[in-house]
């Protein structure tokens, strides 16, 4: 609608009650409720807040990685190196602590390594735009994991949990609520607001929808991609700190598969792998669906391979669900080309 000043005011269509009821997030909430009901039936202690938050803490370490992964997928990119970045960052934390005795210096080194790895990915992808993000991050996944294996060999770093305040990063609580969960909620709010309520977020949607059109519109496409990949590296460094605080010892095989887990959470949450579509609340709900589903299946001693099969099947079904077309008897399909004419 044009005003007297000549400016155009955008109109945002309000969703109807039916659209809200059958939206992607509503489906995810139903699945989350089903998972919780299953867990309640499997364990009488499931609703105990202390035990529940203890379980939630265990998957938040990789849940953090889903936040920037949602941004990367929204851009139409992908990052397969995140597990290796967590591993290398935690490795540097461990050897720095074992070498200096300073856990503060070790944490700083861990965050800097994560930041540097993310920046390296972003630099390569923005300077050589013809390279596919999948190939580049697959290469750096091998590179970063190889560096960790070279540094540690067959040994492991130990002793970080001997520093009480560092162990409390993972173990510490306010009542039954862990510090880690509080930080998770704060970052979820920040990431969600940036994605849906800021110019930066709108630019990410535009880039994911059409990079060329975004460039012609004056959006600094490569700068935004660099920022997002660097942010991913920094969050992986944070995850390395949390993992070290949780386990207290670091080997070169940690965080294996974190990249697939983070991507699964985002895709299940409705973030399009093609870019330009999705909502952050959906990804947030999916983090808890996958995490709590793993916990529930673990209660009945389902092995990890079977759990992966079940989660993979769920992921395929949920992703396919919006594309399934059911024909009603006696109803003819309308030719889309005819309707356009």
N, C-alpha and C positions, 0 to 999 in steps of 0.2 A: 504494500500500500504506500503510495507516494504522499508525502506531506507537502505543506505550502513551501517549505524551504527547498523542495526538490529532492530531499533525501528519501531513500527507500527503507522502510522498516520491514525486517524479515518476520514472517509469520511461522510460528511453530505449532504444528497440529497436536492437539491434546489427545492422548490415547484414551480409547473407550474402555469401559470396564471389561468387555470381552477380550480386547487386545491385551490388557494387563493380565487377565486370567490365563491366557494361552501363550504368554511370552516365554522366551527361553529361560529366564530366571525363575519363573513359576515352576517350570518343569524340573529345574535343578533343586528347588526347595522341596518339591515332592520326593525326589530321589534322596535328598539329605534326610528328610523325615523318615523315610523307609529304612535307611541305613541306621539311624539312631534307634528306631524300634527294634531292628534286628539285634543291635548291640545290647539293648536293655534285656531282651529275651535270653541272650547268651550269657550275660554276666549280671549278677545281682548287685555288684559293686560299681556298675558302670556309671550310675548317676551320682556317685560320691564325687564331689567337686575336686577334691585333692587328686584322686586317681584319674579323673577325666582330664584335668589340666596337665597331669604328668604325661599322659598319652599324647595330648595335643602338642606339648613341647617337643616331642620326639620328631614330629613331621614339620614343625615350623622352621627348622633349620634349612630345609629345602623349599619350604613354602615362600620364604623371602625372595627366592630367586624367580618365582613366578611373577612378581611385581614388574620388574624391568623386562622380563620375557614377554609380558603382555604388550609392552610398548614396541618391542622389536617385531613381534608378529603383526602388530597394527600397522607398522611401516611397510609390511610386505617382505621383511627380512627374516632371518633365522640365525640362532647362535647355538652351535653344537659343542662349544668349548667350555661351557660353564662348569661342568663337573671337574674338568682338568684345572680350571682357574682356582676353584675352591681347594683342590688338592695341593697345587703349587703354593698358594697363599698360606695354607695351614702348615705346609712343610717349612716355609721360611719362618713362620712364627715359632715352630718347634725348635729349629736349629739356632735361631737367634736367642731364644730363651735358654737353651742348653749351653750356648756359647758365652752369653753375657750375664745370665741370671736375672735379667731385667724383663719382667713381663710387659711393662709399659712399652719399652723399646720393641719388643716382639710384636705387640699388637699394631704399633705404627708401621712396622715393616710389612706385616701381613696386609694391611689396608693399602699400602703403597704398591705392593706387588699386584694385588687385585686391580687397582686403578690402572696400573701400567699395562696389564694384560688386556683390559677392556679398551684402553686407548690405542693399543697396538692393533687390535681387531678393527676398530673404527678408522684408524689412519689408513690401513691397507684398503679397506672397502671404499673409503671416500676418495682416495687418491687414484685408485684403479677401479673405476666404477663398472668396467666391463666384466669384472670377476664376480662370480656367483657367491653370495654369502654362505651358502651351504658348503661349497668347496673350501673357501678360505677358513671358515671356522672348524671344518673337519680337519684341516691341516694343523691349525693352531691347537686343536684338541690333542692331537698326537704330540705336537711340540711341547706343550706345557706339561703334559703327563710324563713325557720323556725326560724333561728337566727334573721333575720331582723324583723319578726313578734313579736318575743319575746322581742326584744329591744324596738320597737316602740309601740307595741300594737295597739290601735285604734287611736293613736295620729299621728302627723306629725311634721317634723322639718321645720322651716321657717326662712326667713330673709336673706338668702345667697345673694340674688340679691340687698340687701341694700349696699353691697360692690361694688362700681362702676366698679373697674378694673376686679373683678371676673365676673360680669354680662357681661363685654365686651369680655370675652373669647368666648361667644356665639354671642353677639350682635355686637362686633367690626368689622369694615370693613376698607379696603383700597379701597377707591372709592366705587363701588358697590359690590366688592368681599369680602366676610367675611373671617376673620382670620381662621375660622374653615375649610373653603374650601381650603385655602392655605396649611394648615397643612395636610389635607386629600390628596392633590396632592403630597406633599413631601413624606408622608408615602407610598402612592401607588407606587411611583417610587422606593423607597427603598425595599418594599416587592416584587415588580415585579423583580427587579434586583437580589435580593437574591434567588428567586425561579428559575430563568432561567439562571443566569449568574455566579453562584458560586458553589463551591464544596458542600456546605451545601444543596443547592437546588437539585443538582444531587443526593445526598444521600437520600433526601426525596422521590424523584421519585423512586429510587431503593428500598427503604423500602416499599413503597406503592405497588410496583409491586410484591415483594416477600421478606418478612421479613427474612425468613430462609436463602435464598441465599445472602441477604445483610449482614447478620451476618458472613457467611462463607467468604464473600469478605473483611471482616475486618472493616465494617462500625459499628460505635458505635450506634446501633439501639436504645437502651433504653435511652442513653444520649440525643440523638436528640429528641426522644419523650418527654422526661422531659422538655427540653428547649422549645419546641413548646407549650406544655400545660401551662408552666409558662408564656410564652409570651402572650398566650391567656388571662390569668388572669390579667396581667398588662394592656393590651389593654382594658379589661372590666373595670378596675379601671379608666382608662382615660375616658371611656364612661360615667362612673358614675360622673366624674367631669363635663363633658360637659352637661349631663342631669341636674345636679344641677344648673349649670350656666344658663341653658335655662329656667327651670321651677321655681327654687328658693325654692321649698318645696318638701319634700320627704315623701312618704307613703310606706307602705310595699308591695304594689301591683304594683310598677313601673317595667318597663322593662319586663313585662309578655309577653311571646311569642317571645322575641328577638332571642332566640336560633333557632326557626323554620324559622324566617325571614332571619337570617344569612346563615343557611343551604340552604334555597331556592335560595338565591342570588348566592351562590357558585355552586349549582347543575345546575341552569339555565345557569350559565356562562360556563358550560362544565367540571367542576371538578368532576371526577368520585367518587361516594360514596364508591366504592370498592378500591380506592387508585391507585396511580401510573399514572394517566392520568389527563390532563387538562392544561389550560393556565391561567395565572393571568389576562391578558387583558380581557378575556372572563368574568371572575368574576366581574371585574371592570365595564364593560358595563352593566352586569345584575343588579348591584346595582342601576344604574340610570334608567333602564327599570322598575324595581319594584317600586322605589320611585316616579318617574314621572307618572307612571300609577295610583298609588294611588291618587296622586294629581289631575290628570285629571278626574278620576271617582268621586272624592270628589267635583269637580266643578259642577257636575250635581246632587249632593245630593244623590249619591248612598251610602247606609248604609254600615258599616264596614263588616258585615257578607257577603253581596253580593260581596264586593270587594275581600274578602278572597277567595270566590268561583271562581271568575274570574281569580285571580292570580294563584290559584291551578290548574284550568283547563289549563291555559297557560303553566304552568310548566310541566304538564303531556304531553301536546301536543309536546312541544319543546324537551323534553327528549325522547319521542317516535319517533320523526321525523327521526333521523338517522337510526333507526331500521326497518322502514317501507319498505317493498319490493314490488315493483310494477312489475307485469308480463306484458311484451309486447306481444301483440297478434302474434301468429305464431312463437314465440321464445321459444325454449325448455331450461329448466334449466339444467346446467351441474353438474353432480354428483361430489362433491368436492373430494371424496375419489378416484374417477377414475382419476381426474386431477392430484392428488398427485402422482398416480402411473404412 
